[in-house]
């Protein structure tokens, strides 16, 4: 399950883990003009963990999900 909200400066997507246990904490994705942040609560440290990705890293991740194992560099077309 997921939700989408449009804030003033970002689109916020929340991914909720469903299915068989063990379930993971929700992942909150904030998409800004220049970066994307992923936030997830870590119960072991009792704090939120955040990762920030540039738009280039996000593009590379998108491409990597459809490619076989290997090392790649995307070229601008």
C-alpha positions, 0 to 999 in steps of 0.5 A: 500500500502507498499514499501520495501527497503534494506539498508546496515544495515536494511530492511525498510518497509513503510506502507501507509494508504489507504481507507476511511478518516480519514487516518493515517500517514505512518508507517515506520518499520526498521528491524535490526539484534537485534531490530525493530523500528516503526516510525510514524509522530504525527501531534499533536506534529509535531514530529516523534514517535518511538517505539523500539521492541526486536526480542523477543517482535516481536516474541511474537506479531506475536504469539499474532495475532493468539491467543484468549484473555489471558496471554501467555508465549512462550517456546523455542523449 
